[in-house]
Amino acid sequence: MEIGGIMPSRVIDWRSAFACRAGFAIAALSLCLMLTHCAELNQVANLPAQHSPKSARMTVPEFDGDTAIGLAFSGGGTRAAAFAFGVLRGLDQLHSPGGVSYLNRIMFVTGVSGGSVTAAYFGLKGREALVDFRERFLLRDAEEALRTEIDLANFSSGLHGGTNGASRLTGWLDRNLFEGATMGELQKPGKPIIWINASDLFHRTPFVFSPVTFSALCSDLKEFPLSMAVAASAAVPVVFTPIVLESFASSCPVTPPSWLDAALADPNRGSQARAFATALANYRDPDKVKYLKLADGGITDNFGLSGLVIARAAAAAPYLPLTPEKAVRLRRIVFIVVNSGQTPSGGWSRTLEGPTGVELLGAVTDTAISSAVRSGFDAFRLTLQEWERSVRRWRCSLPQRETRRLGAAAGWRCDDITFEVAEVSFDQLGPHLAARLSAIPTRFKLPAEDVDLLIKSGSDAILAQPNMR
């Protein structure tokens, strides 16, 4: 399975266990199912806003040049985090004709599950993240604070909602990586726009930790713990209890944005944008939603592409989330989707027998995720095409004095702007290495040799990417 980053560390031999201690096992299971404390209880993770929140305008970093980079880091535990980190290292080795590293031209980063850890740390530290992320996270055992054993107690806890409470992974991330940082620290001027993605289980839609969603909840995103957002993005159902957000809308008179009604009424809007608009409207209705239950972002969007789709749906101007200056000066934006997903595995496709129960469960889950990935990718491409057309029309409608004020260079052409999509994946590294990387499990604990191979592979893949050359 691609969602999340935790797989059980030890599998019980069930036949031996029941043969030796069948009576004890049945009694223990019956008792545990009756006790509410077997599962770690849900706890509300957010606070009400002190004032009526406003959808803060996102800023993008300032740099010279006409090319910008967007990154989407897929899920896949430490495997995904390390491969994404390698891509960042590779971008730092690539330089534009003016000698500026492409790491300094990153404007957008979106992440899911393991990829969200890399996205969040880069958003927090910038270039400094290249110095210590390997040692502080990739080589560490992020499962050490978790209950990963397959036993009766954990099985019962999973049935009650989740084996591990939100505080376990959140606490580990805070102690070892984020040091109490909040989402507000990602929104400071000069930083790339960072989107951390989870899944809204009730509405079956992506949930993006953004000012738009938190404004609807009447909650302040700036005060929300960064570690909690990342933990929500990686909260595999059953392994983790959901991350719970409360809607405080009944005590906070926020006027819905004008785009919301337009999105709900327009049948030509993409299904993803309309589903998000429906969820957002329900967040404002206390008769429909009081508590949101968030889980692994890979369930609904394993590439985290929804952030831009939603940002564009909520955009009040044709160039947003770019600034007017960037929308005039840029000629090219390259969005790089970093895919750390595993290829299909198992020998049952070549035999009459199978799949087994475990293989079947994995195949069904992966099929659902792959379907969501494909539809999400299609929505993302359509969004980019629409955005490119909107920016081009807006640029061509500007009077010459305005284009000069916004920084247009000599010889500037209003139609000279393109939005491109490139994918970096294991498949581009040759069949032998691709098979080796794909076999690395979806865990938050990997051997150092696997981590370093993933980092090197990510760097090699981006350096060989034709769009970047």
C-alpha positions in Angstrom: 0.0 0.0 0.0 1.2 3.5 -0.8 -0.7 5.4 1.8 1.1 6.5 4.9 4.4 5.4 6.3 3.8 2.7 8.8 3.6 -1.1 8.3 3.6 -3.6 11.1 7.1 -4.5 12.4 6.3 -8.1 13.4 3.6 -10.5 12.3 2.3 -13.0 14.9 2.1 -16.7 14.0 -1.6 -16.8 14.7 -1.9 -20.7 14.5 0.7 -21.1 17.3 -0.8 -18.4 19.4 -4.2 -19.8 19.4 -3.0 -23.4 19.7 -1.1 -22.6 22.9 -3.3 -19.9 24.5 -6.7 -20.0 22.8 -8.6 -19.5 26.0 -6.5 -16.6 27.1 -6.6 -14.9 23.7 -10.4 -15.1 23.5 -10.8 -13.7 27.0 -8.3 -10.9 26.4 -10.0 -9.9 23.1 -13.4 -9.9 24.7 -12.3 -7.8 27.6 -10.4 -5.4 25.3 -13.4 -4.9 23.0 -15.4 -3.8 26.1 -12.9 -1.2 27.3 -13.0 2.2 25.6 -9.4 2.9 26.6 -8.2 0.2 24.2 -8.1 2.8 21.5 -6.4 6.1 21.9 -9.3 8.6 22.0 -9.7 11.4 19.5 -8.7 14.9 20.6 -9.5 18.2 19.0 -6.3 19.6 17.5 -7.2 23.2 16.5 -8.3 26.3 18.4 -10.9 28.9 17.6 -9.7 32.1 16.0 -9.4 35.1 18.3 -10.8 37.3 15.6 -12.8 36.7 12.4 -10.2 35.0 10.2 -9.4 36.3 6.7 -8.1 34.2 3.9 -4.5 35.5 4.0 -2.9 36.4 0.7 -0.1 34.0 -0.1 3.3 35.4 -0.9 5.9 33.9 -3.2 9.7 34.3 -2.9 11.4 37.1 -4.8 14.2 36.2 -7.3 15.4 37.5 -10.6 14.9 35.4 -13.7 12.0 34.2 -15.8 11.7 30.6 -14.7 10.1 29.2 -11.6 9.7 25.7 -10.1 6.8 23.9 -8.4 7.2 20.6 -6.7 4.7 17.9 -5.7 6.1 15.2 -3.3 4.1 11.9 -3.3 3.4 9.7 -0.3 5.4 6.6 0.6 6.9 6.9 4.1 10.6 7.5 4.4 11.1 6.1 0.9 9.2 9.1 -0.5 10.8 11.6 1.9 14.3 10.5 0.9 13.6 10.5 -2.8 12.1 14.0 -2.6 15.1 15.2 -0.6 17.3 13.9 -3.4 15.3 16.0 -5.9 16.0 19.1 -3.7 19.7 18.3 -3.7 19.6 17.8 -7.4 17.9 21.2 -8.0 20.6 22.8 -5.9 23.2 21.5 -8.4 21.3 22.9 -11.4 21.9 26.5 -12.2 20.2 29.0 -14.5 22.2 30.9 -17.1 22.7 33.7 -14.5 24.3 31.2 -12.1 21.3 31.0 -9.7 20.6 27.6 -8.2 17.1 26.3 -9.1 16.6 25.6 -5.5 16.2 29.4 -5.1 13.5 29.4 -7.8 11.1 27.1 -6.0 7.7 28.9 -5.6 5.3 26.0 -4.7 5.8 22.8 -2.8 3.0 20.4 -2.0 3.4 17.1 -0.1 1.5 14.0 1.1 2.4 11.6 3.9 6.2 10.9 3.7 6.5 13.6 1.1 4.9 16.1 3.4 7.7 15.7 5.9 10.2 16.9 3.3 7.9 19.6 2.0 7.3 21.0 5.5 11.0 20.9 6.6 12.1 22.6 3.4 9.3 25.2 3.9 10.5 25.8 7.4 14.3 25.8 6.9 14.9 26.6 3.2 18.4 25.8 2.0 19.4 24.8 5.6 17.2 21.8 5.2 19.8 20.3 2.9 22.3 20.3 5.7 20.7 18.1 8.4 17.4 16.6 7.2 19.1 13.3 6.4 20.5 13.0 10.0 17.5 14.5 11.8 14.8 12.5 10.0 15.8 10.1 7.2 18.2 8.1 9.3 16.0 8.1 12.4 13.4 5.6 13.5 10.2 7.7 13.4 8.3 4.5 14.5 10.0 4.3 17.9 7.2 6.0 19.7 4.5 4.1 17.9 2.7 0.8 18.6 3.3 -1.3 15.5 3.2 -4.8 17.0 0.4 -7.1 15.6 -1.1 -8.3 18.8 -4.6 -8.6 20.3 -4.5 -5.2 22.1 -3.4 -3.3 18.9 -5.9 -5.2 16.8 -8.7 -4.2 19.2 -7.5 -0.6 19.3 -7.5 -0.5 15.5 -11.1 -1.7 15.5 -12.0 1.1 17.9 -10.6 3.8 15.7 -6.8 3.6 15.7 -3.9 1.9 17.4 -1.9 5.2 17.8 -3.2 8.5 18.9 -2.2 11.7 17.2 0.1 12.7 20.0 2.6 9.9 19.3 3.8 10.8 15.8 3.2 14.5 16.5 5.3 14.4 19.6 8.2 12.6 17.9 8.2 15.1 15.0 8.2 18.0 17.4 11.0 16.7 19.5 13.2 15.6 16.6 12.5 17.8 13.7 10.0 20.7 13.9 10.7 21.9 17.5 7.3 23.4 18.1 7.0 25.3 14.8 3.5 26.3 13.6 2.0 26.6 10.2 2.4 30.4 10.5 6.1 30.0 10.1 5.6 28.6 6.6 3.6 31.7 5.6 6.3 34.3 6.3 7.3 36.6 3.3 9.9 35.2 1.0 9.1 31.6 1.6 7.6 29.2 -1.1 3.9 28.4 -0.8 3.7 25.1 1.1 0.6 22.9 0.9 0.3 19.9 3.4 -2.4 17.5 2.3 -4.6 15.2 4.3 -8.0 13.5 3.5 -11.4 14.6 4.9 -12.9 11.1 5.6 -16.5 12.3 5.8 -16.6 14.3 2.6 -14.1 11.9 0.8 -12.1 14.9 -0.4 -8.6 16.2 0.0 -8.1 18.5 2.9 -5.4 21.1 2.4 -3.9 23.0 5.4 -4.4 26.4 3.9 -5.9 29.8 5.0 -9.0 29.0 2.8 -10.0 25.9 4.8 -9.2 27.3 8.2 -11.1 30.4 7.5 -14.2 28.3 6.8 -13.6 26.5 10.2 -13.1 29.9 12.0 -9.8 28.6 13.2 -6.4 30.3 12.9 -4.0 28.3 10.7 -1.0 30.3 11.9 -1.3 28.8 15.3 -1.7 25.2 14.2 1.3 22.9 14.9 3.3 22.0 11.8 3.9 18.6 13.3 0.2 18.0 13.6 -0.5 18.9 10.0 2.3 16.5 8.8 0.9 13.8 11.2 -2.5 14.2 9.7 -1.1 13.8 6.2 0.5 10.5 7.3 -2.3 9.2 9.5 -3.0 5.7 8.0 -6.5 4.6 9.0 -6.6 2.0 11.8 -2.9 2.4 12.5 -3.6 6.0 13.6 -6.7 7.6 15.1 -7.9 10.4 12.8 -6.7 13.9 13.4 -9.8 15.9 14.6 -10.5 19.5 13.8 -13.5 21.3 15.2 -15.6 23.8 13.3 -16.2 27.0 15.2 -18.3 28.5 12.5 -21.4 28.9 14.6 -19.6 31.5 16.8 -17.8 33.3 14.0 -19.6 35.3 11.4 -17.5 34.8 8.3 -19.0 35.8 4.9 -18.5 33.0 2.4 -16.2 34.0 -0.4 -17.9 34.8 -3.7 -16.2 32.0 -5.6 -17.8 29.4 -3.3 -21.4 30.0 -4.6 -20.1 30.3 -8.2 -18.3 26.9 -7.9 -21.3 25.2 -6.5 -23.6 26.6 -9.2 -21.3 26.0 -12.2 -21.8 22.5 -13.6 -18.7 23.1 -15.8 -16.4 23.4 -12.8 -14.1 20.4 -12.3 -15.5 17.7 -10.0 -12.6 18.1 -7.6 -13.2 21.8 -7.2 -16.9 21.4 -6.7 -16.4 18.6 -4.2 -14.1 20.9 -2.2 -16.5 23.8 -2.4 -19.3 21.5 -1.1 -17.1 20.4 1.8 -16.2 24.0 2.6 -19.8 25.1 2.6 -20.6 22.2 5.0 -17.8 23.3 7.4 -19.8 26.5 7.8 -23.1 24.6 8.7 -23.1 23.3 12.3 -26.0 21.1 11.5 -23.8 19.2 9.0 -20.3 19.4 10.3 -19.0 19.9 13.9 -15.9 17.8 13.7 -13.6 16.9 10.8 -11.8 13.6 10.9 -8.6 13.7 8.9 -6.5 10.8 7.7 -3.7 10.0 5.3 -3.6 12.4 2.3 -2.8 9.5 -0.1 -6.3 8.1 0.2 -7.7 11.0 -2.0 -4.6 12.5 -3.7 -1.3 10.7 -3.4 0.6 13.4 -5.3 -0.9 16.3 -3.3 -1.9 18.1 -6.5 -5.1 19.4 -4.9 -3.4 22.4 -3.3 -3.0 24.2 -6.6 -6.4 23.1 -7.9 -8.1 24.5 -4.8 -6.0 27.6 -4.8 -7.1 28.3 -8.3 -10.7 27.6 -7.5 -10.5 30.2 -4.7 -8.5 32.7 -6.8 -10.1 36.2 -7.1 -7.7 37.2 -9.8 -6.5 35.4 -13.0 -2.8 35.4 -11.9 -3.3 34.1 -8.3 -1.6 32.5 -6.4 1.2 34.3 -8.2 1.8 38.0 -7.5 1.1 40.5 -10.4 4.8 41.1 -10.6 5.6 37.4 -11.0 2.8 36.9 -13.4 4.3 39.6 -15.7 8.0 38.7 -15.4 7.8 34.9 -15.6 8.0 33.1 -18.9 8.0 29.5 -17.7 6.8 27.6 -14.7 7.8 23.9 -14.4 5.7 21.7 -12.0 7.7 18.6 -11.1 5.7 15.7 -9.8 8.0 13.5 -7.7 6.5 10.0 -7.7 7.9 7.6 -5.2 5.1 5.0 -5.7 5.7 1.3 -5.9 5.0 -0.7 -9.0 2.5 -3.6 -8.8 4.1 -6.7 -7.2 3.2 -10.3 -6.5 3.3 -13.5 -8.6 -0.5 -14.1 -8.5 -1.0 -12.4 -11.8 0.9 -15.3 -13.5 -0.9 -18.1 -11.7 -4.5 -19.5 -11.5 -4.3 -19.3 -7.7 -4.5 -16.1 -5.6 -4.5 -13.4 -4.6 -4.5 -14.2 -0.9 -6.5 -12.2 1.5 -3.6 -9.8 2.3 -2.6 -9.5 -1.3 -6.3 -8.8 -2.2 -6.6 -6.1 0.4 -3.4 -4.4 -0.8 -4.5 -4.7 -4.5 -8.0 -3.2 -3.7 -6.4 -0.3 -1.8 -3.8 0.4 -4.4 -6.4 0.3 -7.2 -8.5 2.9 -5.4 -5.5 5.1 -4.8 -4.2 4.7 -8.3 -7.6 5.7 -9.7 -7.6 8.8 -7.4 -4.1 9.7 -8.6 -5.1 9.5 -12.3 -8.2 11.6 -11.8 -6.2 14.1 -9.6 -3.5 14.3 -12.3 -6.2 15.0 -14.9 -7.7 17.8 -12.8 -4.3 19.2 -12.2 -3.4 19.4 -15.9 -6.8 21.0 -16.7 -6.2 23.6 -13.9 -2.7 24.4 -15.3 -4.1 24.9 -18.8 -6.9 27.1 -17.5 -4.4 29.1 -15.4 -2.0 29.6 -18.3 -4.8 30.9 -20.5 -6.1 33.2 -17.8 -2.6 34.7 -17.1 -2.0 35.1 -20.8 -5.3 36.9 -21.3 -4.6 39.1 -18.3 -1.1 40.0 -19.5 -2.4 40.9 -22.9 -5.1 43.2 -21.5 -2.6 45.3 -19.5 -1.6 48.8 -20.8 2.0 49.2 -21.6 2.7 51.6 -18.7 1.3 48.9 -16.3 3.5 46.2 -17.7 6.5 48.4 -17.3 5.5 49.2 -13.7 5.3 45.5 -12.9 8.8 44.9 -14.3 8.4 43.8 -17.9 11.7 43.7 -19.7 12.5 45.1 -23.1 11.1 43.0 -25.9 8.4 41.5 -23.5 5.6 39.7 -25.2 2.3 39.2 -23.4 1.7 35.7 -24.8 5.2 34.4 -23.9 4.4 32.3 -20.9 4.1 28.5 -20.5 3.1 26.1 -17.7 4.7 22.7 -17.9 4.4 19.4 -16.0 7.3 17.0 -15.6 7.3 13.7 -13.6 10.3 12.2 -11.8 9.9 8.6 -10.9 11.8 5.3 -10.3 10.9 4.1 -13.8 13.2 6.7 -15.3 16.3 5.2 -13.6 16.4 1.9 -15.5 14.5 -1.4 -14.8 17.1 -2.9 -12.4 17.3 0.2 -10.1 13.6 0.9 -10.4 12.8 -2.6 -9.1 15.3 -2.1 -6.3 13.8 1.2 -5.2 10.2 0.0 -5.6 10.9 -2.9 -3.3 11.8 -0.6 -0.4 8.9 -0.8 2.0 6.5 2.0 3.0 7.9 2.6 6.5 9.2 5.4 8.6 12.2 3.4 9.4 14.7 2.4 6.7 18.4 1.2 6.6 21.0 3.8 5.9 22.0 2.2 2.6 18.4 2.4 1.4 18.1 6.0 2.4 21.3 7.0 0.6 20.3 5.1 -2.5 17.0 6.9 -2.6 18.7 10.3 -2.1 21.2 9.7 -4.9 18.5 8.4 -7.2 16.4 11.5 -6.6 19.3 13.7 -7.5 20.2 11.7 -10.6 16.6 11.7 -11.8 16.2 15.5 -11.6 19.6 16.1 -13.2 18.6 13.9 -16.1 15.1 15.6 -16.5 14.9 17.1 -20.0 12.6 19.9 -18.8 15.3 21.1 -16.4 18.1 20.9 -18.9 
